[in-house]
Amino acid sequence: MSSSAFPANLGDSDSYVFLAAVGALAELTLVRPDTLLPLLVDLFTDWSHQERTLAVRANVGEVLARVCRQLGPLASFHADKLINAFLSLVKEEDELLRASALSSLADLCMVSTRKIVSTLQELVYCVNQLLTFEKSALVRRAAVNLVRSILAGSKEDMLTIIQDSLLDIYRLVKRLRSEDSDDIVRLHAELCLEEMRANMKDAFDVEKRSLIREIRIK
C-alpha cells in the first residue's frame, strides 16, 4: 500500500480497511518518526482538502495517538509540536474532532508528563474551561480522561511535576464527581481522585525509604 493511498483508505466505510490503514500508517510512522510525524500533524491540523471527510481526520488523530503510545518517552522529542497541534483542534466546532484531539493529548501526557511541565497550566486551564462550559458529554469525557492521564503519567513524582496545578486539578475533579450530569464523566473523576491518592501514597513511601537509607548511612 502506497503512502498516497492512506488518506483514502482511512476514510473507507469498511472498518476492516480503515482500521488496517490506521495500524499500517502508525507502524510506518514508528519507523520514520522524524519525517512522518510532522506530516501527520500537518495533515491533522490543516484540513484544506474538502474531499477528505471528518472521519478521515479523526482516524489520523487515532494514528497519532497510537504513535504516541508506541513511542513512549521518545514522543517527548515531538511534544511541543504535538501539544500545539492538539490544543488548536480543541477549538474546532465538531465534537468528534475535539474529543479526538483531547484523547491524543491524553496519550502524549501519559508517556511524556515530565516534558509538558511548561504547558501544564495551559492544559489544566483548557480542561477546566471545557469541563465547566462544554455541553458535549463526549468532549467532557475526553477532557477528564486527559486529567487522569496527566496524573497517571506523573505517578509518585506528582507533587514535583504538577505541584503548581495540583490544587486546581483536585478542586476540578472533586466538583465533577459530585456535580457532572454524565455518569462516565463522574466515574472518570472518581478514578482521578483514586489516582491522586495512590500517587500521594507512593510519594510518601519513596520519601520514607529515602529517609531510612539516609539514617542507615549515617
C-alpha positions in Angstrom: 0.0 0.0 0.0 1.5 3.3 -1.0 1.6 6.3 1.3 -0.7 8.3 -1.1 -3.4 5.6 -0.6 -3.6 6.1 3.1 -5.9 9.1 3.3 -8.4 7.4 1.1 -8.2 4.1 3.0 -8.6 5.9 6.3 -12.0 7.1 5.2 -13.2 3.7 3.8 -16.6 2.7 5.1 -15.4 -0.9 5.7 -14.0 -1.0 9.2 -11.5 -3.7 8.3 -10.0 -1.4 5.7 -9.7 1.8 7.7 -8.5 0.0 10.8 -5.9 -1.7 8.8 -4.9 1.7 7.3 -4.7 3.2 10.8 -2.4 0.4 12.0 -0.2 0.4 8.9 0.3 4.1 8.9 1.1 4.0 12.6 3.7 1.3 12.1 5.2 3.2 9.2 5.5 6.4 11.3 7.2 4.5 14.0 9.9 3.5 11.5 10.5 7.1 10.4 9.0 9.4 13.1 11.2 12.4 12.4 10.0 12.5 8.9 6.4 11.3 9.1 5.2 12.5 12.4 5.3 16.2 11.4 3.5 15.3 8.2 0.7 13.6 10.1 0.4 16.6 12.5 0.1 18.9 9.5 -2.5 16.6 7.9 -4.5 16.5 11.2 -4.5 20.3 11.7 -4.5 21.7 8.2 -7.7 20.4 6.6 -7.8 22.4 3.4 -8.8 19.4 1.2 -12.5 19.4 1.3 -12.9 15.9 -0.2 -11.4 14.4 3.0 -14.1 13.7 5.5 -14.2 14.3 9.2 -13.9 10.5 9.7 -10.6 10.6 7.9 -9.4 13.4 10.1 -10.4 11.6 13.3 -8.6 8.5 12.1 -5.5 10.5 11.5 -5.8 11.5 15.2 -6.1 7.8 16.1 -2.8 7.2 14.2 -1.1 10.0 16.2 -2.5 8.6 19.4 -1.1 5.1 18.6 2.2 6.5 17.6 2.5 8.5 20.9 1.7 5.3 22.9 4.2 3.2 21.0 7.0 5.8 21.1 6.6 6.1 24.8 9.2 8.5 26.3 10.6 9.2 22.8 7.4 11.0 22.0 8.6 13.8 24.2 11.0 14.9 21.4 8.0 15.9 19.4 5.9 17.1 22.4 5.8 20.8 21.7 4.6 20.4 18.1 2.1 17.8 19.1 0.7 19.7 22.0 0.2 22.9 20.0 -1.5 21.0 17.2 -3.9 19.2 19.5 -4.7 22.3 21.5 -5.6 24.2 18.3 -8.1 21.5 17.4 -9.8 21.6 20.8 -11.3 24.9 19.5 -12.9 23.3 16.5 -16.7 23.0 16.3 -17.1 19.3 15.7 -17.3 17.3 19.0 -15.7 14.2 17.4 -12.6 16.1 16.3 -12.2 17.9 19.7 -12.6 14.6 21.6 -10.0 13.0 19.2 -7.5 15.8 19.9 -8.1 15.5 23.7 -7.6 11.7 23.5 -4.4 12.2 21.6 -3.2 14.7 24.2 -4.0 12.2 26.9 -1.9 9.5 25.3 1.0 12.0 24.9 0.7 13.1 28.6 0.7 9.5 29.8 4.2 8.9 28.4 5.7 12.4 28.5 4.3 14.2 31.5 7.8 15.4 32.5 8.2 17.1 29.2 4.9 19.0 29.3 5.5 20.9 32.6 5.9 24.2 30.7 2.5 23.9 29.1 0.8 22.1 32.0 -1.1 25.2 33.4 -2.4 25.9 29.9 -3.6 22.3 29.6 -5.3 22.5 33.0 -6.9 25.8 32.1 -8.2 24.4 28.8 -9.6 21.3 30.6 -11.2 23.4 33.3 -13.0 25.6 30.7 -14.2 22.5 28.8 -15.5 20.8 31.9 -17.2 23.9 33.1 -18.9 25.1 29.9 -18.8 22.2 27.4 -22.2 20.7 26.6 -20.9 17.7 24.7 -20.6 14.7 27.0 -18.2 13.1 24.5 -15.8 16.1 24.8 -16.1 16.2 28.6 -15.3 12.5 28.9 -12.2 13.1 26.8 -11.2 16.1 28.9 -11.4 14.4 32.2 -9.6 11.4 30.7 -6.8 13.9 29.9 -6.7 14.9 33.6 -6.4 11.2 34.6 -3.5 10.7 32.1 -1.6 13.7 33.5 -1.9 12.2 37.0 -1.1 8.7 35.8 1.9 9.9 33.9 3.4 11.8 36.8 3.0 8.9 39.3 4.9 9.3 42.5 6.5 12.5 41.2 3.1 14.2 41.1 4.0 16.6 43.9 7.1 17.8 42.0 5.9 17.7 38.4 2.4 19.2 38.7 2.7 20.9 42.1 1.6 24.4 40.7 -1.6 22.9 39.2 -2.4 20.2 41.7 -4.9 22.1 43.8 -6.8 23.3 40.7 -6.9 19.7 39.4 -8.2 18.4 42.8 -10.9 21.0 43.0 -12.0 20.3 39.5 -12.3 16.6 39.7 -13.9 16.7 43.1 -16.6 19.1 41.6 -17.1 16.8 38.6 -17.5 13.7 40.8 -20.4 15.2 42.6 -22.0 17.6 40.1 -21.5 16.5 36.5 -24.6 15.2 34.7 -22.8 12.4 32.8 -22.2 9.1 34.6 -18.9 8.4 32.7 -17.5 11.8 33.5 -18.3 11.2 37.2 -16.7 7.8 37.0 -13.5 9.2 35.4 -13.5 12.0 38.1 -13.6 9.3 40.8 -10.7 7.5 39.1 -8.7 10.7 39.0 -9.2 11.1 42.8 -8.1 7.5 43.3 -5.0 8.2 41.1 -4.2 11.2 43.2 -4.5 9.2 46.4 -2.3 6.4 45.0 0.3 8.9 43.8 0.4 10.6 47.2 0.9 7.2 48.9 3.7 6.2 46.6 5.4 9.6 47.0 5.4 9.3 50.8 6.6 5.7 50.5 9.5 6.8 48.3 10.3 9.6 50.8 10.1 7.1 53.7 12.5 4.7 52.0 14.9 7.6 51.2 14.9 8.7 54.9 15.5 5.1 56.1 18.5 4.8 53.7 19.9 8.1 54.9 19.6 7.1 58.5 21.3 3.8 57.8 24.2 5.5 56.0 24.7 7.9 58.9 
